[in-house]
Amino acid sequence: MKKYLICFLIGFIVTVHPVSAADNFLIPDPPSTINSNASFLTLVQLTDLTPNVSYYLAGTFYKKGSTNYFGKTLVDGNWIKNNSSATSQFKITSDNSGNWVGSLEVMPDSSNSDFTGSGQYDFKVARYNSTGDNLTWSNNVSLTINYIAEPTPTPTQLPESTPKAAAQPSAIKTTTTTSLTPGSISNSFFRDSATVAGIATTSSQTKKDQVLEQFFTDSKPSINWWLIGGGFLALCISGIPLVKIFKNKLPQRIQIRNWKI
Protein backbone atom coordinates (compact mmCIF):
# COMPACT_ATOMS: atom_id res chain seq x y z
CA MET A 1 0.00 0.00 0.00
CA LYS A 2 2.80 2.41 0.92
CA LYS A 3 4.51 1.59 -2.36
CA TYR A 4 1.50 2.67 -4.42
CA LEU A 5 1.08 5.83 -2.35
CA ILE A 6 4.67 6.98 -2.98
CA CYS A 7 4.36 6.41 -6.72
CA PHE A 8 1.15 8.44 -6.78
CA LEU A 9 2.74 11.38 -4.98
CA ILE A 10 5.73 11.45 -7.35
CA GLY A 11 3.45 11.40 -10.38
CA PHE A 12 1.34 14.24 -8.97
CA ILE A 13 4.37 16.44 -8.32
CA VAL A 14 5.81 15.86 -11.79
CA THR A 15 2.46 16.60 -13.41
CA VAL A 16 1.86 19.84 -11.50
CA HIS A 17 5.50 21.14 -11.64
CA PRO A 18 7.24 19.84 -14.77
CA VAL A 19 11.01 20.13 -14.56
CA SER A 20 12.89 21.67 -17.53
CA ALA A 21 16.51 22.75 -17.87
CA ALA A 22 15.42 25.77 -19.93
CA ASP A 23 12.87 27.20 -17.48
CA ASN A 24 15.34 29.87 -16.38
CA PHE A 25 16.66 30.52 -19.93
CA LEU A 26 14.02 31.46 -22.47
CA ILE A 27 13.73 32.95 -25.96
CA PRO A 28 9.98 33.59 -25.98
CA ASP A 29 9.19 35.14 -29.37
CA PRO A 30 11.65 34.51 -32.24
CA PRO A 31 10.34 35.01 -35.81
CA SER A 32 8.95 32.04 -37.67
CA THR A 33 10.53 32.91 -41.05
CA ILE A 34 13.76 34.72 -41.89
CA ASN A 35 16.03 35.32 -44.87
CA SER A 36 19.53 33.91 -44.89
CA ASN A 37 21.08 37.35 -45.51
CA ALA A 38 19.06 39.23 -42.84
CA SER A 39 19.48 39.58 -39.08
CA PHE A 40 16.76 39.70 -36.42
CA LEU A 41 16.42 40.54 -32.74
CA THR A 42 15.40 37.84 -30.29
CA LEU A 43 14.40 38.48 -26.69
CA VAL A 44 16.38 36.56 -24.06
CA GLN A 45 15.25 36.03 -20.44
CA LEU A 46 17.70 34.68 -17.84
CA THR A 47 16.92 34.01 -14.18
CA ASP A 48 18.55 32.25 -11.22
CA LEU A 49 22.02 33.40 -12.23
CA THR A 50 24.78 34.32 -9.81
CA PRO A 51 24.28 38.04 -9.06
CA ASN A 52 26.64 40.56 -10.73
CA VAL A 53 28.52 37.98 -12.76
CA SER A 54 29.45 38.10 -16.45
CA TYR A 55 28.19 35.57 -19.01
CA TYR A 56 28.42 35.16 -22.79
CA LEU A 57 25.54 34.51 -25.25
CA ALA A 58 25.64 33.17 -28.83
CA GLY A 59 22.80 32.57 -31.31
CA THR A 60 22.80 29.10 -32.89
CA PHE A 61 21.05 27.52 -35.90
CA TYR A 62 21.04 23.78 -36.72
CA LYS A 63 19.13 21.06 -38.50
CA LYS A 64 16.79 19.12 -36.25
CA GLY A 65 18.57 16.16 -34.71
CA SER A 66 22.03 17.54 -35.65
CA THR A 67 24.77 18.87 -33.39
CA ASN A 68 26.48 20.83 -36.16
CA TYR A 69 25.78 24.48 -35.32
CA PHE A 70 26.17 27.66 -37.33
CA GLY A 71 25.15 31.30 -37.08
CA LYS A 72 26.49 34.77 -36.26
CA THR A 73 25.94 37.15 -33.33
CA LEU A 74 26.44 40.91 -33.44
CA VAL A 75 29.06 42.04 -30.89
CA ASP A 76 30.14 45.69 -30.74
CA GLY A 77 29.35 46.20 -34.43
CA ASN A 78 31.11 43.00 -35.56
CA TRP A 79 29.56 39.69 -36.60
CA ILE A 80 31.04 36.87 -34.50
CA LYS A 81 30.58 33.36 -35.83
CA ASN A 82 29.18 30.58 -33.67
CA ASN A 83 32.43 28.59 -33.88
CA SER A 84 34.52 31.50 -32.53
CA SER A 85 35.77 31.44 -28.94
CA ALA A 86 33.12 31.66 -26.21
CA THR A 87 34.65 34.77 -24.65
CA SER A 88 34.37 36.64 -27.98
CA GLN A 89 30.55 36.27 -27.98
CA PHE A 90 27.95 38.77 -26.65
CA LYS A 91 28.81 39.67 -23.05
CA ILE A 92 26.14 40.29 -20.38
CA THR A 93 26.20 40.87 -16.61
CA SER A 94 23.47 39.65 -14.25
CA ASP A 95 21.82 42.15 -11.92
CA ASN A 96 21.73 42.07 -8.11
CA SER A 97 18.94 39.50 -8.24
CA GLY A 98 20.76 37.20 -10.64
CA ASN A 99 18.54 38.09 -13.64
CA TRP A 100 19.12 39.50 -17.12
CA VAL A 101 16.59 40.42 -19.80
CA GLY A 102 17.63 41.83 -23.15
CA SER A 103 17.74 41.37 -26.90
CA LEU A 104 20.30 39.57 -29.00
CA GLU A 105 20.86 40.32 -32.70
CA VAL A 106 21.64 37.19 -34.71
CA MET A 107 21.57 35.90 -38.29
CA PRO A 108 22.29 32.65 -40.16
CA ASP A 109 25.73 32.03 -41.62
CA SER A 110 24.96 30.95 -45.18
CA SER A 111 28.69 30.46 -45.90
CA ASN A 112 28.87 27.64 -43.35
CA SER A 113 28.84 24.11 -44.77
CA ASP A 114 26.14 23.08 -42.25
CA PHE A 115 23.69 25.47 -43.92
CA THR A 116 22.10 23.44 -46.70
CA GLY A 117 19.86 26.09 -48.25
CA SER A 118 16.24 27.02 -47.78
CA GLY A 119 14.29 24.85 -45.32
CA GLN A 120 13.29 24.19 -41.76
CA TYR A 121 15.87 24.77 -39.00
CA ASP A 122 15.94 24.96 -35.23
CA PHE A 123 17.25 27.94 -33.28
CA LYS A 124 18.45 28.36 -29.70
CA VAL A 125 20.86 30.48 -27.65
CA ALA A 126 24.01 29.23 -25.94
CA ARG A 127 25.19 30.61 -22.61
CA TYR A 128 28.75 30.38 -21.21
CA ASN A 129 30.08 31.44 -17.83
CA SER A 130 32.66 34.22 -17.34
CA THR A 131 35.56 31.93 -18.28
CA GLY A 132 33.89 30.58 -21.43
CA ASP A 133 32.94 27.22 -19.88
CA ASN A 134 29.80 25.51 -18.53
CA LEU A 135 27.65 25.61 -21.71
CA THR A 136 23.91 25.93 -21.09
CA TRP A 137 21.15 26.02 -23.75
CA SER A 138 17.93 27.96 -23.94
CA ASN A 139 14.70 26.45 -25.25
CA ASN A 140 14.75 25.72 -28.97
CA VAL A 141 12.26 26.95 -31.57
CA SER A 142 11.66 25.97 -35.18
CA LEU A 143 11.83 28.51 -38.01
CA THR A 144 12.09 28.65 -41.79
CA ILE A 145 15.16 30.09 -43.49
CA ASN A 146 14.84 31.35 -47.07
CA TYR A 147 18.15 31.27 -48.86
CA ILE A 148 19.06 34.55 -50.57
CA ALA A 149 22.13 34.36 -52.77
CA GLU A 150 24.78 36.90 -51.88
CA PRO A 151 25.75 39.15 -54.80
CA THR A 152 29.20 38.43 -56.12
CA PRO A 153 31.30 41.55 -55.87
CA THR A 154 32.59 42.73 -59.23
CA PRO A 155 36.11 44.09 -59.15
CA THR A 156 36.35 47.66 -60.30
CA GLN A 157 38.29 48.01 -63.52
CA LEU A 158 40.72 50.84 -63.23
CA PRO A 159 41.38 52.80 -66.41
CA GLU A 160 44.64 51.85 -68.01
CA SER A 161 47.07 54.67 -68.00
CA THR A 162 49.06 55.30 -71.16
CA PRO A 163 52.74 55.32 -70.30
CA LYS A 164 54.38 58.57 -71.16
CA ALA A 165 57.42 58.45 -73.37
CA ALA A 166 60.56 59.26 -71.50
CA ALA A 167 61.89 62.69 -72.33
CA GLN A 168 64.92 62.45 -74.57
CA PRO A 169 67.80 64.63 -73.47
CA SER A 170 68.41 67.41 -75.94
CA ALA A 171 71.69 67.33 -77.75
CA ILE A 172 74.02 70.02 -76.50
CA LYS A 173 76.59 71.28 -78.92
CA THR A 174 79.89 72.09 -77.36
CA THR A 175 82.65 74.12 -78.92
CA THR A 176 86.19 73.55 -77.79
CA THR A 177 88.68 76.35 -78.33
CA THR A 178 92.29 75.35 -78.30
CA SER A 179 94.94 77.98 -77.73
CA LEU A 180 97.88 77.09 -79.91
CA THR A 181 101.28 77.88 -78.43
CA PRO A 182 104.66 76.37 -79.13
CA GLY A 183 104.67 74.55 -75.79
CA SER A 184 101.16 73.13 -76.21
CA ILE A 185 101.91 71.31 -79.45
CA SER A 186 102.64 67.69 -78.63
CA ASN A 187 104.04 64.92 -80.70
CA SER A 188 100.72 63.07 -80.56
CA PHE A 189 99.04 66.00 -82.27
CA PHE A 190 101.44 65.74 -85.19
CA ARG A 191 101.21 61.95 -85.28
CA ASP A 192 97.39 62.01 -85.46
CA SER A 193 97.10 64.74 -88.09
CA ALA A 194 97.66 63.76 -91.68
CA THR A 195 97.67 67.37 -92.87
CA VAL A 196 98.17 70.55 -90.82
CA ALA A 197 97.22 74.00 -92.15
CA GLY A 198 97.29 72.64 -95.71
CA ILE A 199 100.89 71.43 -95.48
CA ALA A 200 101.54 67.83 -96.52
CA THR A 201 103.85 66.05 -94.04
CA THR A 202 106.04 62.98 -94.28
CA SER A 203 107.15 62.42 -90.66
CA SER A 204 106.17 63.59 -87.19
CA GLN A 205 109.28 65.76 -86.75
CA THR A 206 108.85 67.35 -90.20
CA LYS A 207 105.23 68.10 -89.44
CA LYS A 208 106.16 69.73 -86.15
CA ASP A 209 108.82 71.93 -87.73
CA GLN A 210 106.52 73.03 -90.52
CA VAL A 211 103.66 73.96 -88.16
CA LEU A 212 105.97 75.88 -85.86
CA GLU A 213 107.43 77.76 -88.79
CA GLN A 214 103.97 78.56 -90.12
CA PHE A 215 102.78 79.65 -86.65
CA PHE A 216 105.65 82.08 -86.00
CA THR A 217 105.53 83.38 -89.57
CA ASP A 218 101.86 84.28 -89.10
CA SER A 219 102.60 85.79 -85.69
CA LYS A 220 105.35 88.22 -86.92
CA PRO A 221 104.14 91.82 -87.38
CA SER A 222 104.62 93.21 -90.90
CA ILE A 223 106.75 96.42 -91.03
CA ASN A 224 105.84 99.22 -93.48
CA TRP A 225 109.13 101.05 -94.05
CA TRP A 226 107.52 103.62 -96.32
CA LEU A 227 105.19 104.67 -93.54
CA ILE A 228 108.04 104.99 -91.04
CA GLY A 229 110.18 107.09 -93.42
CA GLY A 230 107.32 109.43 -94.24
CA GLY A 231 106.60 109.98 -90.57
CA PHE A 232 110.21 110.83 -89.81
CA LEU A 233 110.37 113.36 -92.66
CA ALA A 234 107.14 115.03 -91.51
CA LEU A 235 108.55 115.31 -88.00
CA CYS A 236 111.72 117.04 -89.24
CA ILE A 237 109.79 119.58 -91.35
CA SER A 238 107.38 120.47 -88.57
CA GLY A 239 110.27 120.98 -86.12
CA ILE A 240 111.94 123.94 -88.02
CA PRO A 241 109.44 126.65 -86.86
CA LEU A 242 109.70 125.41 -83.33
CA VAL A 243 113.49 125.79 -83.37
CA LYS A 244 113.22 129.41 -84.60
CA ILE A 245 110.75 130.34 -81.89
CA PHE A 246 112.89 128.73 -79.27
CA LYS A 247 116.02 130.57 -80.54
CA ASN A 248 114.36 134.01 -80.36
CA LYS A 249 113.30 133.52 -76.77
CA LEU A 250 116.74 132.55 -75.44
CA PRO A 251 118.47 135.17 -73.21
CA GLN A 252 121.06 137.32 -74.92
CA ARG A 253 123.83 136.11 -72.63
CA ILE A 254 123.48 132.57 -73.83
CA GLN A 255 125.70 132.19 -76.82
CA ILE A 256 124.67 129.69 -79.38
CA ARG A 257 127.59 128.64 -81.31
CA ASN A 258 127.44 127.17 -84.78
CA TRP A 259 123.62 127.50 -84.87
CA LYS A 260 122.68 128.05 -88.43
CA ILE A 261 119.31 127.49 -89.93
C-alpha positions in Angstrom: 0.0 0.0 0.0 2.8 2.4 0.9 4.5 1.6 -2.4 1.5 2.7 -4.4 1.1 5.8 -2.4 4.7 7.0 -3.0 4.4 6.4 -6.7 1.1 8.4 -6.8 2.7 11.4 -5.0 5.7 11.5 -7.3 3.4 11.4 -10.4 1.3 14.2 -9.0 4.4 16.4 -8.3 5.8 15.9 -11.8 2.5 16.6 -13.4 1.9 19.8 -11.5 5.5 21.1 -11.6 7.2 19.8 -14.8 11.0 20.1 -14.6 12.9 21.7 -17.5 16.5 22.7 -17.9 15.4 25.8 -19.9 12.9 27.2 -17.5 15.3 29.9 -16.4 16.7 30.5 -19.9 14.0 31.5 -22.5 13.7 32.9 -26.0 10.0 33.6 -26.0 9.2 35.1 -29.4 11.7 34.5 -32.2 10.3 35.0 -35.8 8.9 32.0 -37.7 10.5 32.9 -41.1 13.8 34.7 -41.9 16.0 35.3 -44.9 19.5 33.9 -44.9 21.1 37.3 -45.5 19.1 39.2 -42.8 19.5 39.6 -39.1 16.8 39.7 -36.4 16.4 40.5 -32.7 15.4 37.8 -30.3 14.4 38.5 -26.7 16.4 36.6 -24.1 15.2 36.0 -20.4 17.7 34.7 -17.8 16.9 34.0 -14.2 18.5 32.2 -11.2 22.0 33.4 -12.2 24.8 34.3 -9.8 24.3 38.0 -9.1 26.6 40.6 -10.7 28.5 38.0 -12.8 29.4 38.1 -16.5 28.2 35.6 -19.0 28.4 35.2 -22.8 25.5 34.5 -25.3 25.6 33.2 -28.8 22.8 32.6 -31.3 22.8 29.1 -32.9 21.1 27.5 -35.9 21.0 23.8 -36.7 19.1 21.1 -38.5 16.8 19.1 -36.3 18.6 16.2 -34.7 22.0 17.5 -35.6 24.8 18.9 -33.4 26.5 20.8 -36.2 25.8 24.5 -35.3 26.2 27.7 -37.3 25.2 31.3 -37.1 26.5 34.8 -36.3 25.9 37.1 -33.3 26.4 40.9 -33.4 29.1 42.0 -30.9 30.1 45.7 -30.7 29.4 46.2 -34.4 31.1 43.0 -35.6 29.6 39.7 -36.6 31.0 36.9 -34.5 30.6 33.4 -35.8 29.2 30.6 -33.7 32.4 28.6 -33.9 34.5 31.5 -32.5 35.8 31.4 -28.9 33.1 31.7 -26.2 34.6 34.8 -24.6 34.4 36.6 -28.0 30.5 36.3 -28.0 27.9 38.8 -26.7 28.8 39.7 -23.1 26.1 40.3 -20.4 26.2 40.9 -16.6 23.5 39.7 -14.3 21.8 42.2 -11.9 21.7 42.1 -8.1 18.9 39.5 -8.2 20.8 37.2 -10.6 18.5 38.1 -13.6 19.1 39.5 -17.1 16.6 40.4 -19.8 17.6 41.8 -23.1 17.7 41.4 -26.9 20.3 39.6 -29.0 20.9 40.3 -32.7 21.6 37.2 -34.7 21.6 35.9 -38.3 22.3 32.7 -40.2 25.7 32.0 -41.6 25.0 31.0 -45.2 28.7 30.5 -45.9 28.9 27.6 -43.4 28.8 24.1 -44.8 26.1 23.1 -42.3 23.7 25.5 -43.9 22.1 23.4 -46.7 19.9 26.1 -48.2 16.2 27.0 -47.8 14.3 24.9 -45.3 13.3 24.2 -41.8 15.9 24.8 -39.0 15.9 25.0 -35.2 17.2 27.9 -33.3 18.4 28.4 -29.7 20.9 30.5 -27.7 24.0 29.2 -25.9 25.2 30.6 -22.6 28.7 30.4 -21.2 30.1 31.4 -17.8 32.7 34.2 -17.3 35.6 31.9 -18.3 33.9 30.6 -21.4 32.9 27.2 -19.9 29.8 25.5 -18.5 27.7 25.6 -21.7 23.9 25.9 -21.1 21.1 26.0 -23.8 17.9 28.0 -23.9 14.7 26.5 -25.2 14.7 25.7 -29.0 12.3 27.0 -31.6 11.7 26.0 -35.2 11.8 28.5 -38.0 12.1 28.6 -41.8 15.2 30.1 -43.5 14.8 31.3 -47.1 18.2 31.3 -48.9 19.1 34.6 -50.6 22.1 34.4 -52.8 24.8 36.9 -51.9 25.7 39.2 -54.8 29.2 38.4 -56.1 31.3 41.6 -55.9 32.6 42.7 -59.2 36.1 44.1 -59.2 36.3 47.7 -60.3 38.3 48.0 -63.5 40.7 50.8 -63.2 41.4 52.8 -66.4 44.6 51.9 -68.0 47.1 54.7 -68.0 49.1 55.3 -71.2 52.7 55.3 -70.3 54.4 58.6 -71.2 57.4 58.4 -73.4 60.6 59.3 -71.5 61.9 62.7 -72.3 64.9 62.5 -74.6 67.8 64.6 -73.5 68.4 67.4 -75.9 71.7 67.3 -77.8 74.0 70.0 -76.5 76.6 71.3 -78.9 79.9 72.1 -77.4 82.6 74.1 -78.9 86.2 73.6 -77.8 88.7 76.3 -78.3 92.3 75.4 -78.3 94.9 78.0 -77.7 97.9 77.1 -79.9 101.3 77.9 -78.4 104.7 76.4 -79.1 104.7 74.5 -75.8 101.2 73.1 -76.2 101.9 71.3 -79.4 102.6 67.7 -78.6 104.0 64.9 -80.7 100.7 63.1 -80.6 99.0 66.0 -82.3 101.4 65.7 -85.2 101.2 61.9 -85.3 97.4 62.0 -85.5 97.1 64.7 -88.1 97.7 63.8 -91.7 97.7 67.4 -92.9 98.2 70.6 -90.8 97.2 74.0 -92.2 97.3 72.6 -95.7 100.9 71.4 -95.5 101.5 67.8 -96.5 103.9 66.0 -94.0 106.0 63.0 -94.3 107.2 62.4 -90.7 106.2 63.6 -87.2 109.3 65.8 -86.7 108.9 67.3 -90.2 105.2 68.1 -89.4 106.2 69.7 -86.2 108.8 71.9 -87.7 106.5 73.0 -90.5 103.7 74.0 -88.2 106.0 75.9 -85.9 107.4 77.8 -88.8 104.0 78.6 -90.1 102.8 79.7 -86.6 105.7 82.1 -86.0 105.5 83.4 -89.6 101.9 84.3 -89.1 102.6 85.8 -85.7 105.3 88.2 -86.9 104.1 91.8 -87.4 104.6 93.2 -90.9 106.7 96.4 -91.0 105.8 99.2 -93.5 109.1 101.0 -94.0 107.5 103.6 -96.3 105.2 104.7 -93.5 108.0 105.0 -91.0 110.2 107.1 -93.4 107.3 109.4 -94.2 106.6 110.0 -90.6 110.2 110.8 -89.8 110.4 113.4 -92.7 107.1 115.0 -91.5 108.6 115.3 -88.0 111.7 117.0 -89.2 109.8 119.6 -91.4 107.4 120.5 -88.6 110.3 121.0 -86.1 111.9 123.9 -88.0 109.4 126.6 -86.9 109.7 125.4 -83.3 113.5 125.8 -83.4 113.2 129.4 -84.6 110.8 130.3 -81.9 112.9 128.7 -79.3 116.0 130.6 -80.5 114.4 134.0 -80.4 113.3 133.5 -76.8 116.7 132.6 -75.4 118.5 135.2 -73.2 121.1 137.3 -74.9 123.8 136.1 -72.6 123.5 132.6 -73.8 125.7 132.2 -76.8 124.7 129.7 -79.4 127.6 128.6 -81.3 127.4 127.2 -84.8 123.6 127.5 -84.9 122.7 128.0 -88.4 119.3 127.5 -89.9 
